[in-house]
Amino acid sequence: MGMILRRVHDWLRQAKRNLLSARVNFNAELYEETCYESHQAAEKAIKALLQQFGVERRGYSLLYLVREIQSRNIEIPKDIMNCVTYLDKHYIPSRYPDVFSEGAPMDYYSRDDGLRCIDCAEEILKWVDKLIKGAM
């Protein structure tokens, strides 16, 4: 159990660092990077929670990661589920120009997108922190 708990801490630390990176990118007006780093923060936080339950899960879909949590009879609040599906929509388009018929991701991302992604990542991290503290 000690090894798993240490990994929980590692995943959480990195999630918080990705959230910090999202904020730095937001302040530099790199909104596509903000959204990607927000997704990364949420993904690593959710993987920390899975580690808390002794589950190591690969993959990048937040939706499927939280479904794994649901399978353990843990309710996913509606606002968290909304954030999960919102952030998942930014995993690929925030990085690759060929997602769009013209232009690059930087042309399509706005301050509002960045703000919403950061808000969602923060909500997911708070939710995960609360569940992990409750399980200890």
GUZA-578946 format. One record per atom (N, C-alpha, C): x negated, y negated, z negated; residue in one letter. Coordinates in steps of 0.2 Angstrom, whole numbers, padded with zeros to 4 digits, always signed. Each point is the difference from the previous one (the first is absolute). Last residue first. Layout:
XYZA;...
# end
This chain:
+0041-0042-0016M;-0006+0001-0004M;+0001+0001-0007M;+0016-0006+0018A;-0002+0007+0000A;-0006+0002-0004A;+0008-0023+0003G;+0006+0004-0003G;-0002+0007-0001G;-0014-0014+0012K;-0001-0002-0007K;+0006+0004-0004K;+0000+0001+0023I;-0006+0004-0002I;+0000-0001-0008I;+0017-0011+0011L;+0001+0007+0000L;-0006+0004-0003L;-0001-0024+0003K;+0005+0002-0005K;+0001+0007+0000K;-0014-0008+0017D;-0003-0001-0007D;+0005+0002-0005D;+0008+0000+0022V;-0004+0006-0002V;-0004-0001-0006V;+0014-0018+0006W;+0004+0006-0001W;-0004+0006-0001W;-0011-0020+0006K;+0003+0000-0007K;+0004+0006-0001K;-0009-0001+0021L;-0006+0001-0005L;+0003-0001-0007L;+0015-0005+0018I;-0002+0007+0000I;-0005+0002-0005I;+0005-0023+0004E;+0006+0004-0003E;-0002+0007-0001E;-0015-0013+0011E;+0000-0002-0007E;+0005+0004-0003E;-0001+0002+0023A;-0005+0003-0003A;+0000-0001-0008A;+0015-0012+0013C;+0002+0007-0001C;-0005+0004-0003C;-0004-0023+0004D;+0005+0001-0005D;+0002+0007-0001D;-0015-0006+0017I;-0003+0000-0006I;+0005+0001-0006I;+0008-0001+0022C;-0004+0006-0001C;-0003+0000-0007C;+0012-0019+0007R;+0005+0006-0002R;-0004+0006-0001R;-0012-0019+0007L;+0003-0001-0007L;+0004+0006-0002L;-0009-0001+0022G;-0005+0001-0005G;+0003+0000-0007G;+0014-0005+0018D;-0002+0007+0000D;-0005+0001-0006D;+0005-0022+0004D;+0006+0003-0003D;-0001+0008+0000D;-0016-0013+0011R;-0001-0002-0007R;+0006+0004-0004R;-0005+0010+0024S;+0001-0006-0002S;-0001+0000-0008S;-0005+0015+0025Y;+0001+0000-0007Y;+0000-0007-0003Y;-0004+0007+0023Y;+0007+0001-0002Y;+0001+0000-0007Y;-0021-0004+0012D;+0005-0004+0003D;+0007+0001-0002D;-0019+0013-0007M;-0001-0006-0003M;+0006-0005+0003M;-0003+0022+0009P;+0004+0000-0006P;+0000-0007-0004P;-0004+0000+0026A;-0004+0004-0005A;+0005-0001-0006A;+0006-0002+0028G;-0003-0003-0006G;-0002+0005-0005G;+0018+0009+0016E;-0005-0006+0002E;-0002-0002-0007E;+0014+0018+0000S;-0001+0000+0007S;-0005-0005+0003S;-0001+0013-0024F;+0004-0006+0003F;-0002+0000+0007F;-0011+0015-0013V;+0007+0001-0003V;+0004-0005+0004V;-0024+0001+0003D;+0004+0003+0004D;+0007+0002-0002D;-0017-0012-0014P;+0003-0004+0006P;+0005+0004+0004P;-0006+0006-0026Y;-0002+0002+0007Y;+0004-0004+0005Y;+0001-0002-0025R;-0007+0001+0001R;-0001+0001+0008R;+0022-0003-0012S;-0005-0006-0003S;-0007+0001+0003S;+0018+0016+0005P;+0000-0006+0004P;-0005-0006-0003P;+0002+0022-0012I;-0004+0000+0007I;+0001-0006+0004I;+0009+0001-0022Y;-0006+0004-0001Y;-0004+0000+0007Y;+0022-0010-0007H;-0005-0004+0002H;-0007+0004+0000H;+0022+0008-0006K;+0001-0003+0007K;-0006-0004+0002K;+0002+0009-0022D;-0001+0006+0005D;+0000-0003+0007D;+0007-0014-0018L;-0007+0001+0000L;-0002+0005+0005L;+0023-0002-0005Y;-0003-0006+0004Y;-0007+0000+0001Y;+0011+0017-0012T;+0001+0001+0007T;-0002-0007+0004T;-0003+0001-0024V;-0004+0006+0004V;+0001+0000+0007V;+0012-0015-0013C;-0007-0002+0001C;-0004+0005+0003C;+0023+0005-0006N;+0000-0005+0005N;-0008-0002+0002N;+0003+0014-0018M;+0001+0004+0007M;+0000-0005+0005M;-0001-0009-0021I;-0006+0004+0001I;+0001+0003+0007I;+0019-0010-0009D;-0005-0005+0002D;-0007+0003+0002D;+0017+0014-0008K;+0002-0002+0006K;-0005-0005+0003K;-0008+0018-0018P;+0005-0005+0000P;+0000-0003+0007P;-0005+0025-0007I;-0003-0005+0003I;+0005-0006+0001I;-0002+0023-0017E;+0004-0005+0004E;-0005-0005+0003E;-0006+0025-0007I;-0001-0007-0002I;+0003-0004+0005I;-0003+0025+0000N;+0006-0003-0004N;-0001-0007-0003N;-0014+0013+0015R;-0002+0001-0007R;+0005-0003-0004R;+0000-0003+0023S;+0001+0007-0001S;-0002+0002-0007S;-0003-0022+0007Q;+0007+0001-0001Q;+0001+0008-0001Q;-0021-0007+0006I;+0001-0002-0007I;+0007+0001-0002I;-0006+0004+0022E;-0004+0005-0004E;+0002-0002-0007E;+0007-0015+0015R;+0004+0005+0000R;-0003+0006-0004R;-0013-0019+0004V;+0005-0001-0006V;+0006+0006+0000V;-0017+0000+0017L;-0003+0000-0006L;+0005+0000-0006L;+0007-0004+0022Y;-0001+0008-0001Y;-0004+0001-0007Y;+0003-0023+0007L;+0007+0004+0000L;-0001+0007-0002L;-0019-0013+0005L;+0003-0001-0007L;+0006+0003-0001L;-0019+0007+0017S;+0007-0002+0000S;+0002-0001-0007S;-0021+0009+0007Y;+0000-0007+0000Y;+0007-0003-0001Y;-0016+0025-0005G;+0005-0004+0004G;+0000-0007-0002G;-0006+0022-0016R;-0003-0003+0006R;+0006-0004+0003R;-0002+0009-0026R;+0004+0000+0006R;-0004-0004+0005R;-0001+0013-0025E;-0004-0004+0004E;+0003+0001+0007E;+0009+0003-0027V;+0001+0001+0007V;-0005-0004+0004V;+0005+0000-0024G;-0004+0006+0002G;+0001+0002+0007G;+0010-0019-0013F;+0004+0006+0000F;-0004+0006+0003F;-0010-0021+0000Q;+0002+0001-0007Q;+0004+0006-0001Q;-0006-0006+0022Q;-0006+0003-0004Q;+0002+0001-0007Q;+0015-0012+0013L;+0000+0007+0002L;-0005+0004-0004L;+0000-0023-0002L;+0005+0003-0003L;+0001+0007+0001L;-0016-0012+0012A;-0002+0000-0007A;+0006+0004-0004A;+0004-0005+0022K;-0005+0006-0001K;-0002+0001-0007K;+0012-0020+0005I;+0004+0006+0000I;-0004+0007+0000I;-0012-0020+0001A;+0004+0000-0006A;+0005+0006+0000A;-0012-0004+0020K;-0005+0002-0006K;+0004+0001-0006K;+0012-0009+0018E;-0002+0007+0001E;-0004+0002-0005E;+0005-0023-0001A;+0006+0004-0001A;-0002+0008+0001A;-0016-0015+0006A;+0001-0001-0007A;+0005+0005-0002A;-0003-0003+0023Q;-0006+0004-0003Q;+0001+0000-0008Q;+0014-0014+0013H;+0002+0007+0001H;-0005+0005-0004H;-0005-0022+0001S;+0006+0001-0005S;+0002+0007+0001S;-0017-0007+0014E;-0002+0001-0006E;+0005+0001-0005E;+0007-0005+0022Y;-0004+0006+0000Y;-0002+0002-0007Y;+0009-0022+0003C;+0005+0006+0000C;-0003+0007+0000C;-0014-0019+0001T;+0004+0000-0006T;+0005+0005+0000T;-0011-0003+0020E;-0005+0003-0005E;+0004+0000-0007E;+0010-0012+0017E;+0001+0007+0002E;-0005+0004-0005E;+0000-0023-0003Y;+0006+0003-0002Y;+0001+0007+0002Y;-0018-0019-0004L;-0001+0006+0004L;+0006+0004-0002L;-0007-0022-0010E;+0005+0000+0005E;+0000+0006+0005E;-0012-0005-0021A;-0004-0001+0006A;+0005+0000+0006A;+0009+0005-0021N;-0003-0006-0001N;-0004-0003+0006N;+0008+0023+0000F;+0006-0005+0000F;-0003-0007+0000F;-0015+0017-0004N;+0001-0001+0007N;+0006-0004+0001N;-0006+0005-0022V;-0005-0004+0003V;+0001-0001+0008V;+0015+0013-0012R;+0001-0007-0002R;-0006-0004+0003R;+0000+0023+0003A;+0006-0002+0004A;+0000-0008-0002A;-0016+0012-0011S;-0002-0001+0007S;+0006-0003+0004S;+0004+0007-0022L;-0004-0006+0000L;-0002-0002+0007L;+0011+0020-0002L;+0005-0006-0001L;-0004-0006-0001L;-0012+0020+0001N;+0003-0002+0007N;+0005-0006-0001N;-0010+0008-0020R;-0005-0004+0005R;+0003-0001+0007R;+0013+0012-0015K;-0001-0007-0003K;-0005-0004+0004K;+0002+0023+0005A;+0006-0003+0002A;+0000-0007-0002A;-0018+0013-0008Q;+0000-0001+0007Q;+0006-0004+0003Q;+0000+0008-0022R;-0005-0005+0001R;-0001-0002+0007R;+0014+0018-0005L;+0003-0006-0002L;-0005-0006+0001L;-0007+0022+0004W;+0005-0002+0005W;+0003-0007-0002W;-0015+0010-0015D;-0004-0002+0006D;+0005-0003+0005D;+0009+0009-0020H;-0003-0006-0001H;-0003-0003+0006H;+0008+0022+0001V;+0006-0005+0000V;-0003-0007-0001V;-0015+0017-0001R;+0002-0001+0006R;+0006-0005+0001R;-0007+0009-0021R;-0005-0005+0002R;+0002-0002+0007R;+0014+0016-0009L;+0001-0007-0003L;-0005-0005+0002L;-0003+0023+0007I;+0006-0003+0003I;+0001-0007-0003I;-0016+0012-0010M;-0003-0001+0006M;+0006-0004+0004M;+0005+0009-0021G;-0004-0006-0001G;-0003-0002+0007G;+0013+0020-0003M;+0004-0006+0000M;-0004-0006+0000M;
# end
